[in-house]
């Protein structure tokens, strides 16, 4: 089984709204275009974290900032 398949659960409108708020805030904070490579990696990380059980908006923000902080290439737009 592919590792991601364990988390392939449906996202409902309220789930997507939470993820969108976090994604938008971080893209604004880092001044990344929503279509950039960094933004796509961030979106994937957020979805993976959410589907793994991290549903708290503040914790998602914290985890995403840590993710970006550990990836030097992530900090500047593509």
N, C-alpha and C positions, 0 to 999 in steps of 0.2 A: 504494500500500500504506500502510495506517495505521502510524505509527511503532511502536506497541506490537506489531503483528503479527510483527515481526522477533524478538520475545522470547517469543512464545506457545509455549513448550515445556512439556511436562508436568513437574509437580513430584512427586517420589516421596516416600514416607513420611519418609526421612531428610532430604530437603530441607525438607519441612514442619516437621519437628522442629527443625531449625536456625532457621528463620524464626520459629517459635513462641517459642523460647527468647529470641531477640533482642527480639521484639515484647513479650513479657511483661516482660522486664527494663526496657525503656525505658518502658513504661506504668507500671510500679512506680516507676521513678526520677522520672518527671514527674507521678506521681499522677493519671494520666488513666484515666477509665473506658474499658474495652475497646470500648464501642459509641460513643464520642464521635467527632465530626468529625475531631479531631486524630489520634486513633488510626487511623481509616480512611485518612487521608492517609499516615500513617506506614507502615501495612501495604502500601499501594500502592507507596510508595517502596522499601520493603524487597524486595518481590517483583520490581519492575523492576530493582533493583540486582543481585539474585540471578540473575535470568535473563540479565542482561547479562554475567555471569561473575564477580561478586564473591561467592564462596562461603565466604570466611573469616569466621568469626563475629566476631572482634575488629574486622575491617575494616568489617563491616556495622554494628556498634555505633558505630564512629567516624563512618562516613558518615551514619548516622541522627542522631547528635548534632549533626553539622555542619548537616544539613538542618533540624533543629529550631532550631538557633542562628541560622540565617539567615532564619527565619520568625517574626517577633514574635508573630503571632496564634497560632502553634502552641504557645507555651509555657504557656498557661493552658487549663484544660478548657473545653469548650463548655457 
